[in-house]
Amino acid sequence: MAAGSKDAAILINLSPGTYTAVVSGSGGSTGIALVNVYEVP
């Protein structure tokens, strides 16, 4: 990501299963969120 980018990323190890992503805005703001999930070899 470029320096100063407002993008975010997290890398975690999860067991196989079903998960839910909860996304919220800062200060109760609203908008559109895009969540991508990838399998990393």
DSSP file (Angstrom, degrees, kcal/mol; ACC not computed):
  #  RESIDUE AA STRUCTURE BP1 BP2  ACC     N-H-->O    O-->H-N    N-H-->O    O-->H-N    TCO  KAPPA ALPHA  PHI   PSI    X-CA   Y-CA   Z-CA
    1    1 A M              0   0    0      0, 0.0     3,-0.1     0, 0.0     2,-0.0   0.000 360.0 360.0 360.0 146.8    0.0    0.0    0.0
    2    2 A A    >   -     0   0    0      1,-0.1     3,-2.1     2,-0.1     5,-0.2  -0.334 360.0 -90.9 -69.5 149.1    1.2    3.5   -0.7
    3    3 A A  T 3  S+     0   0    0      1,-0.3    -1,-0.1     3,-0.0     3,-0.1  -0.370 116.1  21.9 -57.9 135.6    2.5    5.7    2.1
    4    4 A G  T 3  S+     0   0    0      1,-0.3    -1,-0.3    -3,-0.1    -2,-0.1   0.441  89.3 150.8  84.3   0.6   -0.3    7.7    3.6
    5    5 A S    <   -     0   0    0     -3,-2.1    -1,-0.3     1,-0.1     0, 0.0  -0.329  44.4-148.4 -64.6 145.8   -3.0    5.2    2.3
    6    6 A K        +     0   0    0     -3,-0.1    -1,-0.1     2,-0.1     2,-0.1   0.241  62.8 115.9 -98.0  11.7   -6.1    4.9    4.4
    7    7 A D        -     0   0    0     -5,-0.2     2,-0.3     1,-0.0    -3,-0.1  -0.378  52.0-152.9 -73.3 159.6   -6.5    1.3    3.4
    8    8 A A        -     0   0    0     -2,-0.1     2,-0.3     2,-0.0    -2,-0.1  -0.958  12.4-176.3-133.9 153.3   -6.2   -1.4    6.1
    9    9 A A        -     0   0    0     -2,-0.3     2,-0.3     2,-0.0    -2,-0.0  -0.992   6.0-169.4-147.0 151.3   -5.1   -5.0    6.1
   10   10 A I        -     0   0    0     -2,-0.3     2,-0.5     2,-0.1    -2,-0.0  -0.996   6.7-159.6-140.9 140.9   -4.9   -7.8    8.6
   11   11 A L        +     0   0    0     -2,-0.3     2,-0.3     2,-0.0    -2,-0.0  -0.975  25.9 157.3-123.0 116.2   -3.3  -11.2    8.3
   12   12 A I        -     0   0    0     -2,-0.5     2,-0.5     2,-0.0    -2,-0.1  -0.950  40.8-119.6-137.2 156.2   -4.5  -13.9   10.7
   13   13 A N        -     0   0    0     -2,-0.3     2,-0.4     0, 0.0    -2,-0.0  -0.868  36.7-179.7 -95.7 124.2   -4.5  -17.7   10.8
   14   14 A L        -     0   0    0     -2,-0.5     3,-0.1     3,-0.0    -2,-0.0  -0.945  27.5-121.2-125.0 146.2   -8.0  -19.2   11.0
   15   15 A S        -     0   0    0     -2,-0.4     0, 0.0     1,-0.1     0, 0.0  -0.498  51.0 -83.8 -74.2 153.0   -9.3  -22.7   11.2
   16   16 A P  S    S+     0   0    0      0, 0.0     2,-0.3     0, 0.0    -1,-0.1  -0.316  85.1  90.2 -57.0 141.0  -11.6  -23.8    8.4
   17   17 A G  S    S-     0   0    0     -3,-0.1     2,-0.4     2,-0.0    -3,-0.0  -0.977  77.0 -54.0 161.5-169.1  -15.2  -22.7    9.1
   18   18 A T        -     0   0    0     -2,-0.3     2,-0.3     2,-0.0     0, 0.0  -0.860  50.2-179.0-104.2 134.5  -17.8  -20.0    8.6
   19   19 A Y        -     0   0    0     -2,-0.4     2,-0.4     2,-0.0    -2,-0.0  -0.901  19.0-141.9-131.9 158.9  -17.0  -16.4    9.8
   20   20 A T        -     0   0    0     -2,-0.3     2,-0.5     2,-0.0    -2,-0.0  -0.981  10.8-147.9-122.0 134.1  -18.8  -13.1    9.9
   21   21 A A        -     0   0    0     -2,-0.4     2,-0.6    14,-0.0    14,-0.0  -0.897   9.7-161.7-101.4 126.4  -17.1   -9.7    9.2
   22   22 A V        -     0   0    0     -2,-0.5     2,-0.4     2,-0.0    -2,-0.0  -0.944   9.7-173.9-109.5 121.9  -18.5   -6.8   11.2
   23   23 A V        +     0   0    0     -2,-0.6     2,-0.3    10,-0.0    10,-0.1  -0.955   5.0 176.0-119.7 131.3  -17.6   -3.4    9.7
   24   24 A S        -     0   0    0     -2,-0.4     2,-0.2     6,-0.1     6,-0.1  -0.961  24.9-119.1-135.5 154.3  -18.4   -0.1   11.4
   25   25 A G    >   -     0   0    0      4,-0.6     3,-1.1    -2,-0.3     2,-0.3  -0.477  36.6 -95.5 -88.4 160.3  -17.7    3.6   10.6
   26   26 A S  G >  S+     0   0    0      1,-0.3     3,-1.2     2,-0.2    -1,-0.1  -0.578 106.3   2.3 -73.7 131.1  -15.7    6.0   12.8
   27   27 A G  G 3  S-     0   0    0     -2,-0.3    -1,-0.3     1,-0.3    -2,-0.0   0.773 132.7 -59.6  65.2  26.8  -18.0    8.1   15.0
   28   28 A G  G <  S+     0   0    0     -3,-1.1    -1,-0.3     1,-0.2    -2,-0.2   0.613  93.9 153.1  78.9  11.6  -21.2    6.4   13.8
   29   29 A S    <   -     0   0    0     -3,-1.2    -4,-0.6     1,-0.1     2,-0.3  -0.263  32.3-141.0 -70.6 162.9  -20.6    7.3   10.2
   30   30 A T        +     0   0    0     -6,-0.1     2,-0.3    -5,-0.1    -4,-0.1  -0.784  36.3 119.6-121.0 166.3  -22.0    5.2    7.4
   31   31 A G        -     0   0    0     -2,-0.3     2,-0.4    -6,-0.0    -6,-0.1  -0.967  58.8 -56.7 170.7-157.8  -20.7    4.2    4.0
   32   32 A I        -     0   0    0     -2,-0.3     2,-0.4     2,-0.0    -2,-0.0  -0.943  41.1-163.2-117.7 134.7  -19.8    1.2    1.9
   33   33 A A        -     0   0    0     -2,-0.4     2,-0.5   -10,-0.1   -10,-0.0  -0.929   6.2-158.8-118.5 142.9  -17.3   -1.4    2.9
   34   34 A L        -     0   0    0     -2,-0.4     2,-0.5     2,-0.0    -2,-0.0  -0.985  10.4-169.3-119.7 120.6  -15.6   -4.0    0.7
   35   35 A V        -     0   0    0     -2,-0.5     2,-0.4   -14,-0.0   -14,-0.0  -0.950   2.3-172.6-114.7 121.6  -14.2   -7.1    2.5
   36   36 A N        -     0   0    0     -2,-0.5     2,-0.4     2,-0.0    -2,-0.0  -0.922   4.3-164.4-112.4 139.0  -11.9   -9.5    0.6
   37   37 A V        -     0   0    0     -2,-0.4     2,-0.3     2,-0.0    -2,-0.0  -0.991  11.0-178.5-124.9 128.9  -10.7  -12.8    2.0
   38   38 A Y        -     0   0    0     -2,-0.4     2,-0.6     2,-0.0    -2,-0.0  -0.930  27.4-129.0-126.3 148.2   -7.8  -14.7    0.5
   39   39 A E        -     0   0    0     -2,-0.3    -2,-0.0     2,-0.0     0, 0.0  -0.880  25.9-154.1 -93.0 122.4   -6.1  -18.0    1.2
   40   40 A V              0   0    0     -2,-0.6    -2,-0.0     1,-0.1     0, 0.0  -0.861 360.0 360.0-100.5 124.6   -2.4  -17.4    1.4
   41   41 A P              0   0    0      0, 0.0    -1,-0.1     0, 0.0    -2,-0.0   0.523 360.0 360.0 -67.7 360.0   -0.2  -20.4    0.6
